């Protein structure tokens, strides 16, 4: 009887293996390419299974005052993205780098940087929230709107420590960073978003931020479901910005950062062992980065993926790498886009409840004029593991 049961068990395992998912990949453009600036998308899955994407749209970035946040929705029962709609517009000011987040209480959030004086350093961190009115077939209706004002913890002290460690205290760059750190206005302005927030088991919400004025990262932390926020210590490195945060099973947090610093151009990495309050100085990994946004997430089965431009100069190659040891090594890599020209960059990454991986990104076609759109790719882990 035991032998028969064992044979049946082996048969079931074998059958399950044969039924393993096949590699799947699909990509599309959310709207027709156009000769105007469309950039920095963010994607979420809502509780009803719809996908919602936003991006900023206008005649420039921080230099233009007509920049607004647009969006589109892919309803669960449909196969085409909706027509574009306005998500938020501050008349006369650029609204940039929007980030969507759907929390564990089924509240939809959107965070972004409102640029006051056409410089990134003048950004005010804004957010809106929809508690119940995100179910509409088009644009969400926002019930809550506010700003997040932050005082980075130990900014002067950590800046001094880093400059001393790198023998930069007496350099022109070092003097400038110390002066900025001691300037209350500069220290408290200019922090804004790029990648998804995460929620910790404790309920703490972590919102990754960065400043182009410092080329530092920062984490906004909330322990009361976003009602109030406090700032972490800065994530300081050689030009590390736009952190993307993933949590290991041990509780350690890992932040991957874009490289806005000098060569070698590499993704930077930093660690936190106290739920995001303090961070190690960011150091180079062996993964290339041309000074372009990245995002990493943990998948449901424990593996991690990282989506990034795997070059040191151009953004014409958009890769996804997968790790089975929580980011210590990346054993599988496959390309979402790769071409001799064009630009495929600024990925936003989620895994939906059905296990599918979704990436939206800016897709620019080389030419005069350059044509721009937001693209969407849907694939599974098997597609990554299958290789090129």
JONOR-V771619 format. One record per run of one state. SS is the DSSP state (h for helix, s for strand, l for the rest). FROM is the first residue (numbers start at 1). TO is the last residue. If there is no record, write none. Layout:
BEGIN
ss:from:to
SS:FROM:TO
SS:FROM:TO
END
This chain:
BEGIN
ss:from:to
l:1:1
h:2:18
l:19:24
s:25:29
l:30:33
s:34:34
l:35:36
s:37:45
l:46:50
s:51:58
l:59:67
s:68:74
l:75:84
s:85:88
l:89:93
s:94:102
l:103:107
s:108:115
l:116:119
h:120:122
s:123:130
l:131:143
s:144:148
l:149:152
s:153:153
l:154:154
h:155:165
l:166:171
h:172:181
l:182:183
h:184:188
l:189:191
s:192:193
l:194:197
s:198:199
l:200:204
s:205:211
l:212:215
s:216:222
l:223:229
s:230:231
l:232:232
s:233:233
l:234:234
s:235:235
l:236:239
s:240:247
l:248:252
s:253:259
l:260:265
s:266:272
l:273:282
s:283:288
l:289:294
s:295:298
l:299:303
s:304:309
l:310:316
s:317:323
l:324:331
s:332:338
l:339:342
s:343:351
l:352:356
s:357:365
l:366:370
s:371:379
l:380:380
h:381:385
l:386:388
END
